[in-house]
Amino acid sequence: MDPVLDMSVVEELLSFSDDGDPELLLDLIQMFLEDGPEKVRSVHEGLQAGDFEKMERAAHSLKGSSGNLGARLLQDTCEQIQIATRHRQLEESRQLVTDLDAKFAEAEAALRRLHQSYQG
């Protein structure tokens, strides 16, 4: 099992197609790869500006897209950022954003590998 991705989520996405066509999965991965870096950037911008609402919105959005693809570690980190920003915990948020960068890089790499594996 991939420690970064919950493959049961991937298998569920594949099951939505009658013939096992990975088109939905590939589309979701592509959207994540295109939009994810901007969401991470928004979290950083919010942190720099002390804008907890911006951080929370971006983390919430990234939590959803990572959860849809089974990137549970990234999803959990995003949820922790949401909680910290709601409570206006600046130092906690700062530490979590460092963790976010690492978790996003891991998820991004795993999803790129998965995307390539279905493209042949």
C-alpha positions in Angstrom: 0.0 0.0 0.0 1.2 3.5 -0.8 1.7 5.3 2.5 0.8 8.6 0.9 -2.4 7.6 -0.9 -5.3 5.5 0.3 -5.7 3.2 -2.6 -9.2 2.2 -1.6 -10.3 5.8 -2.6 -8.6 5.4 -5.9 -10.2 2.0 -6.5 -13.6 3.6 -5.6 -13.1 6.3 -8.2 -12.2 3.7 -10.8 -15.4 1.7 -9.9 -17.6 4.6 -11.0 -16.8 3.6 -14.6 -18.4 0.5 -16.0 -15.4 -0.5 -18.0 -12.7 0.6 -15.5 -11.9 3.6 -17.6 -9.6 5.8 -15.5 -10.8 9.1 -17.1 -12.5 10.4 -13.9 -9.5 9.6 -11.8 -7.1 11.1 -14.4 -9.2 14.3 -14.6 -9.3 14.7 -10.8 -5.5 14.1 -10.5 -4.9 16.7 -13.3 -7.1 19.3 -11.5 -5.3 18.6 -8.3 -1.9 19.0 -10.0 -3.0 22.3 -11.6 -4.9 23.8 -8.7 -3.0 22.4 -5.7 0.1 24.6 -5.9 -2.1 27.8 -6.0 -4.0 26.6 -2.9 -0.7 26.0 -1.1 0.5 29.4 -2.2 -2.7 31.0 -0.8 -2.1 29.4 2.6 1.4 30.9 2.6 0.1 34.3 1.5 -2.5 34.2 4.3 0.2 33.3 6.8 2.4 36.1 5.6 -0.4 38.6 5.8 -1.8 37.3 9.1 -5.0 36.6 7.2 -6.4 33.6 9.0 -9.6 33.5 6.8 -7.6 33.2 3.6 -5.5 30.4 5.1 -8.6 28.6 6.3 -10.4 28.9 2.9 -7.4 27.6 1.0 -6.7 24.8 3.5 -10.4 23.8 3.3 -10.3 23.6 -0.5 -7.1 21.6 -0.5 -8.5 19.3 2.2 -11.4 18.5 -0.1 -9.4 17.8 -3.2 -6.8 15.8 -1.4 -9.5 13.7 0.3 -11.2 13.0 -3.0 -8.0 11.4 -4.2 -7.1 9.6 -1.0 -4.2 11.8 0.0 -5.0 11.3 3.7 -1.9 12.8 5.3 -2.3 16.0 3.3 -6.0 16.0 4.1 -5.2 15.7 7.8 -2.7 18.5 7.7 -5.2 20.8 6.0 -7.7 20.0 8.7 -5.2 20.9 11.4 -4.5 24.2 9.6 -8.2 24.9 9.6 -8.5 24.3 13.3 -5.4 26.4 14.1 -6.6 29.3 12.0 -10.1 29.2 13.4 -8.5 29.6 16.9 -6.0 32.3 15.6 -3.0 30.2 16.6 -0.3 31.9 14.7 2.7 29.8 15.8 0.8 26.5 15.4 -0.3 27.7 11.9 3.3 28.5 11.0 4.5 25.0 12.0 1.6 23.3 10.2 2.3 25.3 7.0 5.9 23.8 7.0 4.3 20.4 7.3 1.8 21.3 4.6 4.7 21.9 2.1 6.2 18.4 2.8 2.8 16.6 2.7 1.8 18.4 -0.5 5.1 17.5 -2.2 4.6 13.8 -1.2 1.0 13.7 -2.4 1.9 15.5 -5.7 4.7 13.1 -6.4 2.5 10.0 -5.6 -0.4 11.4 -7.8 2.0 12.1 -10.7 3.2 8.5 -10.5 -0.4 7.2 -10.4 -1.4 9.4 -13.3 1.6 8.1 -15.4 0.7 4.5 -14.5 -2.7 4.9 -16.1 -1.5 6.6 -19.2 0.7 3.7 -20.2 
